[in-house]
């Protein structure tokens, strides 16, 4: 059975009415469907999540979640980032069903089919709602772009390549050897 959705400005209430098997987000009121990610994407996500979880748990800093886990930024902006981190100081954002507000760190892993969604549309939404640090992982180019919120604008902090060590501005002391992340997909 084909699912057909009308052209309108969608809300979180509409989103909750979608069938559970439908992978979608609402970006500025537009319902955006997403296919399941490819194997390369999943392997990179797993490698980053494993290392990030170890660090966060070891230092009792907060919680890390992977997709699908809804982040409700506004009634017209509901996203499912690949990975997200919420500091223990901001745990009030967490409910059993979702995150109510901007996580401290969001990580998106690009799909080769729709890079604009993460690099332009979602980046602007994350900036607008106050995500403190945003990483865009490009599996094809083997680079990670890191953006830091300064005031209310994302500034590109650095572009890390495969042979570099990524250092988080928001999580002091946390580093990620990108060669280990990208070798997981070879």
N, C-alpha and C positions, 0 to 999 in steps of 0.2 A: 504494500500500500504506500503510495507516494504521499509525503507530507507537504502540504501547500500552506504557506503563511501569507497573510495579507500584508500589504504595504501600509504601515502605521508606525507611530512612535511607541515602541514597546517599553514596558515597565517591569520591575521586579515581580509584580503580581502576575503578569503575563508569563514571565520566565518560569515561575513556579508551576504553571499549568502545562508546560511542555512535557512530553513523554520522557521518562527517565533515560531511555537509551539515546536520546537526541543530544549530541554534543554541540553546545551553542554558548554564545556570549551575547550580551547586549552592549553595544558601543554607541554612545550618544543616541540611544533610543532605537538603533537599528539592530535587528536580530541577525546575527552572523553565525552561520553554521560552520563547523570544523570537522573534517574527517579525523580519524584516529591518526596519531603521529607514526612515522616510520621507525624502523628498528634503530637506525643511527641516532635519531632524536631521543629515543627511550634510553639507550645506553649512556649517552652523555648526561641526560637528566639523572639517571641512577648514580653515576660517578660523582657528580657535583653534590647531589643530595646526601650521599653517604658521608662525604668529607665534611660538609657543612653541618650535618646532624652530629657527627662526632665532636666537632669543635663546640657547638652550641651546648650540647649536653655536658661535656667535660667542664665547661666554664659556667654552667647554670645560667645561661643568658636569655632563654626564651624557648620558642618552638618553631620548627620547620615543617612545612606541609608541601605536598606535591599535588598536581592536578589529578583528578578533578576535585577542587575545593573552591566553592564560590566566594568571591570577594565582592561585597556590595559597597560600591563607592558612592552611589546615588541611586535613586529610583530608575534612572535611565542608563546606568553604567554598572553592569555586572560582568566581572571577568573571572577567568580561571587560569591564572598564571601557571607556568610549568612548575615553578618553585617559589615559595615565599617564606619569609622569616618575620616573626613578630617578637619583639623584645619582651622580657618578663614585666617591664614597667608598663607595657601597653596591652596586657592580657585581657583587659576588659573588652577589647574589640572582638574577642573570640566567643562564638556561640557554638552550640552543637551542630547547627546547620551551616554556618558560614562565618566569614569575617565581616564585621560591620565597620568599615573604614579602611584607610590606607595602611598596608603592611610597611614595615621599616625597609625591607629589601624585597624586590621582585626580580626574578630571573626568568627570561623568556628565551627559548631555543628556537631559532628560525626554521621555518619550513621552506624548502626551496621553491614552493609554489606561491606563497604569499608573504614575502618579506616586508612589504609595506605596512601590513597590519601591525606588526610588532615595532617596526622602526619609526613609524610616523603616527598612526592612529592611536595605538595603545600607549606609546611613549607620551604623547600629548595628554592623554587621559591621566596617566600616572603622575605626570608633572602637575596637572590641574588639581588633583586631589591629595598631593603631598607625600608621595612615596619618597623616602629619603635617599635610597640608592637603587639604581636600576641597571641590571646587566643584560646585554643582548649577546647571546652566544650564536655565532655563525659557524655551523658545522662544515659547510663547504669551503669557506675561506680559512677555517681554523683560527678564528680570532674571537675575542670577547671585548665588547665596548662597554665601558663602565661610565655611568652618568650619576652625578651627585646633585641633589637639590640644594641650590644656594638661593635663599630667599624663596621665591616661588618659581624659579627657572632651573631646568636641568642644565648643568655644565658638563661637557665631556671631560672626564678626569683623565682617562687613558684608554688606548686601544692595546690590548695585550695579544701577542701572537703565540703560536704553539710552543715556542721555546722559552717563554717567559713565565714568571711567577706572578699571578694576580694577587694583589693585596687590596683588601677591602678598606675603604675609608671609614665605614660605619662600624665594622667589627675589627677594632684594632687587634693586631696579632694574628688574624686569620689570613692564611695565604693558600693559594691553589696552584699547584704545578700543572700548567695546562697541557704539557706533554702527556701526563698521566690521563688526563680527561680525554684528549683527542686520540690517544692510541687505542682507547676502548672501541673505537669505530673502524679501525683498520682491519 
